[in-house]
Amino acid sequence: MQLRCADDRVLSFERYGLKGGIPVLYFHGIPGSGIERSLEDQWLKENKFDFIAFDRPGIGDSSPDSNKSFQSVADDVVTLLKVLSISKINLVGYSAGGAYALCFAASYPEYVDKVILLSPAAQLYLPEIFSDLSESAQLMFKTAVQYPEALVEQFSGLVKDVNTFKSIVASSSSAEDQAYFIDEHFSENLDRYLLNSVKQGVGEMVKEFGLILSPWDFNPESIKAHCTIWHGAKDQNTPLTGSKLLAEKIPANRTCFLKDKGHHFSYYQWKEVMGTLLE
């Protein structure tokens, strides 16, 4: 599905579950897209969730936005909700999507009921958080900021083969996460959403790597909605230290820190994670 923004850009989105059910807006990771959680469609329908997942600008079938920022994406979301006639919604932000979800919650509190953050990429620009990334992740983020053209050139050839693409993503992940990349249950959908994330080329993915490393243009301390923060202690993609800092800043929050889990735990604990919206 698609809608047209005021500046004539196209915003692409998927709608899973039950239309008119408990409204949820999903913010995907990097690399990622709105089809990340498509395997959960039947479960979302059975549990009466109206699950809306959009592609950020330049991802999937959404038009690029040369002025993309956390705030501009939040503004796009408002346009989407108005078109769908939704006045109140729950937010789920995964990995890098967590920052975009928080920006929306801070900027448009009147629209937000509850927030769930899954392995959020939180304030990676802070040295004490950045240093907890894996060495390969640190190098990638630094290159995205300092030499984006070089990273685009490097990735352009590698992502043409989905297995090579997966191996790149897996290389920065912890041992606890490796099973996800070879799990037959997730394999086909993983291939689909990775390829969809670079459908328009790798430039936007590299741009987002740089953006997620930039200082936030919003204040998490202003968020009024209740926020549940889930994070695996063995996560090497987005450090647990970032979530701990968020928990100190967001006024109303609950933390679920998982001792032996990595970055992708939510694919295995989806029912438990989404169950917090039913409490």
PyMOL commands that set and color helices and strands:
alter all, ss='L'
color gray80, all
select helices_A, chain A and resi 38-46+70-83+97-107+109-111+127-130+135-146+148-158+162-171+175-182+184-197+203-212+220-222+240-249+265-267+270-278
alter helices_A, ss='H'
color red, helices_A
select strands_A, chain A and resi 2-4+10-17+22-27+49-54+89-94+112-118+226-232+253-258
alter strands_A, ss='S'
color yellow, strands_A
deselect
rebuild
show_as cartoon
